[in-house]
Amino acid sequence: MQDHTAGFLCNICGLENPGPVESFDREVANCSGCGSSGRWRSLIYMLSQELFGATLTLKEFPVLKSIRGLGMSDEAVRLLRQIEGESSPPPPDPSQKS
Protein backbone atom coordinates (compact mmCIF):
# COMPACT_ATOMS: atom_id res chain seq x y z
CA MET A 1 0.00 0.00 0.00
CA GLN A 2 1.35 3.41 -1.02
CA ASP A 3 1.70 6.32 1.39
CA HIS A 4 -0.30 9.26 0.03
CA THR A 5 0.20 11.52 3.05
CA ALA A 6 2.63 13.78 1.19
CA GLY A 7 1.26 16.58 -0.96
CA PHE A 8 2.46 17.65 -4.37
CA LEU A 9 3.26 20.77 -6.36
CA CYS A 10 1.04 20.99 -9.44
CA ASN A 11 3.30 21.69 -12.40
CA ILE A 12 0.33 23.08 -14.36
CA CYS A 13 -1.05 25.78 -12.05
CA GLY A 14 1.82 25.92 -9.54
CA LEU A 15 -0.37 25.28 -6.48
CA GLU A 16 1.13 23.34 -3.56
CA ASN A 17 -1.47 20.66 -2.77
CA PRO A 18 -1.16 19.54 0.85
CA GLY A 19 -1.54 15.86 1.76
CA PRO A 20 -3.14 13.53 2.24
CA VAL A 21 -4.06 12.87 -1.37
CA GLU A 22 -6.87 10.34 -1.71
CA SER A 23 -5.70 8.96 -5.04
CA PHE A 24 -2.80 9.41 -7.43
CA ASP A 25 -4.58 7.48 -10.16
CA ARG A 26 -3.66 9.03 -13.50
CA GLU A 27 -7.29 9.85 -14.35
CA VAL A 28 -8.30 11.38 -11.01
CA ALA A 29 -8.48 15.19 -11.03
CA ASN A 30 -6.74 15.77 -7.71
CA CYS A 31 -5.24 19.26 -7.98
CA SER A 32 -7.36 21.58 -5.88
CA GLY A 33 -6.24 24.57 -7.97
CA CYS A 34 -6.83 23.64 -11.61
CA GLY A 35 -8.38 20.18 -11.32
CA SER A 36 -5.62 18.53 -13.32
CA SER A 37 -5.06 14.79 -13.24
CA GLY A 38 -1.81 12.88 -12.97
CA ARG A 39 -1.99 12.25 -16.71
CA TRP A 40 -1.93 15.97 -17.54
CA ARG A 41 0.81 16.70 -15.01
CA SER A 42 2.88 13.83 -16.47
CA LEU A 43 2.50 15.32 -19.94
CA ILE A 44 3.75 18.71 -18.72
CA TYR A 45 6.62 17.01 -16.87
CA MET A 46 7.73 15.18 -20.02
CA LEU A 47 7.43 18.31 -22.18
CA SER A 48 9.51 20.21 -19.64
CA GLN A 49 12.21 17.54 -19.60
CA GLU A 50 12.33 17.05 -23.37
CA LEU A 51 12.17 20.73 -24.36
CA PHE A 52 14.20 22.36 -21.61
CA GLY A 53 16.06 19.58 -19.79
CA ALA A 54 14.60 20.65 -16.45
CA THR A 55 11.53 20.16 -14.30
CA LEU A 56 9.50 23.35 -14.70
CA THR A 57 5.94 24.34 -13.92
CA LEU A 58 3.95 25.42 -16.95
CA LYS A 59 4.19 29.05 -15.81
CA GLU A 60 8.00 28.72 -15.74
CA PHE A 61 8.21 27.60 -19.38
CA PRO A 62 10.11 30.24 -21.34
CA VAL A 63 8.16 31.99 -24.08
CA LEU A 64 9.65 30.75 -27.33
CA LYS A 65 7.66 31.85 -30.36
CA SER A 66 9.44 29.21 -32.44
CA ILE A 67 7.81 26.38 -30.46
CA ARG A 68 4.09 25.79 -30.98
CA GLY A 69 1.92 22.87 -29.94
CA LEU A 70 -1.22 21.78 -31.77
CA GLY A 71 -3.68 18.94 -31.54
CA MET A 72 -3.58 18.16 -27.82
CA SER A 73 -7.24 18.83 -27.02
CA ASP A 74 -9.73 21.64 -26.55
CA GLU A 75 -9.21 21.34 -22.78
CA ALA A 76 -5.44 21.84 -23.06
CA VAL A 77 -5.84 24.81 -25.40
CA ARG A 78 -8.34 26.42 -22.99
CA LEU A 79 -5.97 25.88 -20.07
CA LEU A 80 -3.01 27.31 -21.97
CA ARG A 81 -5.01 30.39 -23.01
CA GLN A 82 -6.14 30.88 -19.42
CA ILE A 83 -2.55 30.77 -18.20
CA GLU A 84 -1.45 33.15 -20.97
CA GLY A 85 -4.24 35.54 -19.95
CA GLU A 86 -6.22 35.26 -23.17
CA SER A 87 -9.99 34.93 -23.17
CA SER A 88 -11.17 31.73 -24.74
CA PRO A 89 -14.70 31.08 -25.94
CA PRO A 90 -16.08 27.63 -25.21
CA PRO A 91 -15.42 25.10 -27.97
CA PRO A 92 -18.31 24.30 -30.30
CA ASP A 93 -20.59 21.50 -29.16
CA PRO A 94 -20.11 18.64 -31.69
CA SER A 95 -23.73 17.55 -31.16
CA GLN A 96 -24.95 20.97 -32.37
CA LYS A 97 -24.35 20.92 -36.12
CA SER A 98 -24.97 24.12 -38.05
Secondary structure as GFF3:
##gff-version 3
##sequence-region A 1 98
A	DSSP	beta_strand	8	9	.	.	.	ID=ss1
A	DSSP	beta_strand	16	17	.	.	.	ID=ss2
A	DSSP	alpha_helix	38	52	.	.	.	ID=ss3
A	DSSP	three_ten_helix	58	60	.	.	.	ID=ss4
A	DSSP	alpha_helix	74	84	.	.	.	ID=ss5
###
